[in-house]
Amino acid sequence: MLEKDKTFRNAIAGLVGYKELLDRIARLDMKMSKSIARLEA
């Protein structure tokens, strides 16, 4: 279930304290993707 259900996986991550880290990594990933897209344009 952890592999298939992203919402469930995030809920479990939050319970063990990783939710904040995952959110921060996701934001950094989005910023990097935008920066790379600008460089490639």
DSSP file (Angstrom, degrees, kcal/mol; ACC not computed):
  #  RESIDUE AA STRUCTURE BP1 BP2  ACC     N-H-->O    O-->H-N    N-H-->O    O-->H-N    TCO  KAPPA ALPHA  PHI   PSI    X-CA   Y-CA   Z-CA
    1    1 A M     >        0   0    0      0, 0.0     4,-2.5     0, 0.0     8,-0.2   0.000 360.0 360.0 360.0 -35.6    0.0    0.0    0.0
    2    2 A L  T  4  +     0   0    0      1,-0.2     7,-0.2     2,-0.2     8,-0.0   0.860 360.0  48.6 -60.9 -34.9    2.9    2.4    0.7
    3    3 A E  T  4 S+     0   0    0      1,-0.1    -1,-0.2     6,-0.0     3,-0.1   0.822 119.3  36.1 -75.0 -30.8    4.1    2.0   -2.9
    4    4 A K  T  4 S+     0   0    0      1,-0.2     2,-0.8    -3,-0.1    -2,-0.2   0.795 107.7  61.4 -95.2 -31.3    0.8    2.6   -4.5
    5    5 A D     X  -     0   0    0     -4,-2.5     4,-2.5     1,-0.2    -1,-0.2  -0.830  53.8-176.5-109.4 100.9   -1.0    5.2   -2.4
    6    6 A K  H  > S+     0   0    0     -2,-0.8     4,-2.5     1,-0.2     5,-0.2   0.871  85.7  53.3 -63.5 -38.4    0.9    8.5   -2.3
    7    7 A T  H  > S+     0   0    0      2,-0.2     4,-2.0     1,-0.2    -1,-0.2   0.927 111.5  45.3 -63.6 -44.9   -1.6   10.1    0.2
    8    8 A F  H  > S+     0   0    0      2,-0.2     4,-2.4     1,-0.2    -2,-0.2   0.914 112.0  52.5 -63.3 -43.6   -1.2    7.1    2.6
    9    9 A R  H  X S+     0   0    0     -4,-2.5     4,-2.4    -8,-0.2    -2,-0.2   0.909 110.4  47.7 -60.1 -43.2    2.6    7.2    2.2
   10   10 A N  H  X S+     0   0    0     -4,-2.5     4,-2.2     2,-0.2    -1,-0.2   0.864 109.4  53.8 -66.9 -35.7    2.7   10.9    3.1
   11   11 A A  H  X S+     0   0    0     -4,-2.0     4,-1.8     2,-0.2    -2,-0.2   0.924 111.0  45.6 -64.1 -43.5    0.4   10.4    6.1
   12   12 A I  H  X S+     0   0    0     -4,-2.4     4,-1.6     1,-0.2    -2,-0.2   0.912 110.9  53.3 -64.8 -42.4    2.8    7.7    7.4
   13   13 A A  H  <>S+     0   0    0     -4,-2.4     5,-2.8     1,-0.2     6,-1.0   0.893 107.6  52.1 -59.7 -39.5    5.8    9.9    6.7
   14   14 A G  H ><5S+     0   0    0     -4,-2.2     3,-1.0     4,-0.3    -1,-0.2   0.888 105.6  54.6 -63.6 -39.0    4.1   12.7    8.7
   15   15 A L  H 3<5S+     0   0    0     -4,-1.8    -1,-0.2     1,-0.2    -2,-0.2   0.838 112.3  42.6 -65.0 -32.8    3.6   10.4   11.7
   16   16 A V  T 3<5S-     0   0    0     -4,-1.6    -1,-0.2    -5,-0.1    -2,-0.2   0.355 121.5-103.8 -98.6   7.2    7.2    9.5   11.8
   17   17 A G  T < 5S+     0   0    0     -3,-1.0     4,-0.4    -4,-0.4    -3,-0.2   0.527  93.7 106.1  93.1   6.0    8.4   13.1   11.3
   18   18 A Y     >< +     0   0    0     -5,-2.8     4,-2.7    -6,-0.2    -4,-0.3   0.584  52.3  88.1 -94.7 -10.0    9.5   12.9    7.6
   19   19 A K  H  > S+     0   0    0     -6,-1.0     4,-2.6     1,-0.2     5,-0.2   0.900  88.3  50.3 -57.1 -44.7    6.6   14.9    6.1
   20   20 A E  H  > S+     0   0    0      1,-0.2     4,-2.2     2,-0.2    -1,-0.2   0.907 112.2  47.5 -61.9 -41.8    8.3   18.2    6.6
   21   21 A L  H  > S+     0   0    0     -4,-0.4     4,-2.5     2,-0.2    -2,-0.2   0.916 111.9  49.6 -65.9 -42.9   11.5   17.0    4.9
   22   22 A L  H  X S+     0   0    0     -4,-2.7     4,-2.3     1,-0.2    -2,-0.2   0.904 111.1  49.9 -63.0 -41.4    9.6   15.4    2.0
   23   23 A D  H  X S+     0   0    0     -4,-2.6     4,-2.2    -5,-0.2    -1,-0.2   0.909 111.7  48.2 -62.9 -42.2    7.7   18.7    1.5
   24   24 A R  H  X S+     0   0    0     -4,-2.2     4,-2.3    -5,-0.2    -2,-0.2   0.902 111.2  49.5 -66.7 -41.0   10.9   20.7    1.5
   25   25 A I  H  X S+     0   0    0     -4,-2.5     4,-2.5     2,-0.2    -1,-0.2   0.903 109.8  52.4 -63.3 -41.3   12.6   18.3   -0.9
   26   26 A A  H  X S+     0   0    0     -4,-2.3     4,-2.1     2,-0.2    -2,-0.2   0.903 109.6  48.8 -62.3 -41.5    9.5   18.5   -3.2
   27   27 A R  H  X S+     0   0    0     -4,-2.2     4,-2.3     2,-0.2    -1,-0.2   0.917 112.1  48.4 -64.9 -42.3    9.7   22.3   -3.2
   28   28 A L  H  X S+     0   0    0     -4,-2.3     4,-2.5     1,-0.2    -2,-0.2   0.890 109.6  53.3 -63.8 -38.9   13.4   22.3   -4.0
   29   29 A D  H  X S+     0   0    0     -4,-2.5     4,-2.4     2,-0.2    -1,-0.2   0.904 109.0  48.8 -62.6 -42.0   12.8   19.8   -6.8
   30   30 A M  H  X S+     0   0    0     -4,-2.1     4,-2.3     2,-0.2    -2,-0.2   0.922 111.4  49.5 -64.0 -43.4   10.2   22.1   -8.3
   31   31 A K  H  X S+     0   0    0     -4,-2.3     4,-2.3     1,-0.2    -2,-0.2   0.913 112.2  47.9 -62.4 -42.2   12.5   25.1   -8.1
   32   32 A M  H  X S+     0   0    0     -4,-2.5     4,-2.7     2,-0.2     5,-0.2   0.907 110.2  52.0 -65.5 -41.0   15.4   23.2   -9.7
   33   33 A S  H  X S+     0   0    0     -4,-2.4     4,-2.3     1,-0.2    -1,-0.2   0.908 110.7  48.0 -61.7 -41.9   13.1   21.9  -12.5
   34   34 A K  H  X S+     0   0    0     -4,-2.3     4,-2.1     2,-0.2    -1,-0.2   0.907 112.1  49.5 -65.0 -41.9   11.9   25.5  -13.3
   35   35 A S  H  X S+     0   0    0     -4,-2.3     4,-2.0     2,-0.2    -2,-0.2   0.910 112.0  47.8 -64.9 -42.0   15.5   26.8  -13.3
   36   36 A I  H  X S+     0   0    0     -4,-2.7     4,-2.1     1,-0.2    -1,-0.2   0.906 109.8  52.9 -64.5 -41.9   16.6   24.0  -15.6
   37   37 A A  H  X S+     0   0    0     -4,-2.3     4,-1.1     1,-0.2    -1,-0.2   0.894 108.6  50.6 -61.5 -39.5   13.7   24.6  -17.9
   38   38 A R  H  < S+     0   0    0     -4,-2.1     3,-0.3     1,-0.2    -1,-0.2   0.897 110.3  49.6 -65.7 -39.1   14.7   28.3  -18.1
   39   39 A L  H  < S+     0   0    0     -4,-2.0    -2,-0.2     1,-0.2    -1,-0.2   0.854 111.3  48.9 -67.5 -33.9   18.3   27.4  -18.9
   40   40 A E  H  <        0   0    0     -4,-2.1    -1,-0.2     1,-0.2    -2,-0.2   0.677 360.0 360.0 -79.7 -17.2   17.2   25.1  -21.7
   41   41 A A     <        0   0    0     -4,-1.1    -1,-0.2    -3,-0.3    -2,-0.2   0.480 360.0 360.0 -76.8 360.0   14.8   27.6  -23.3
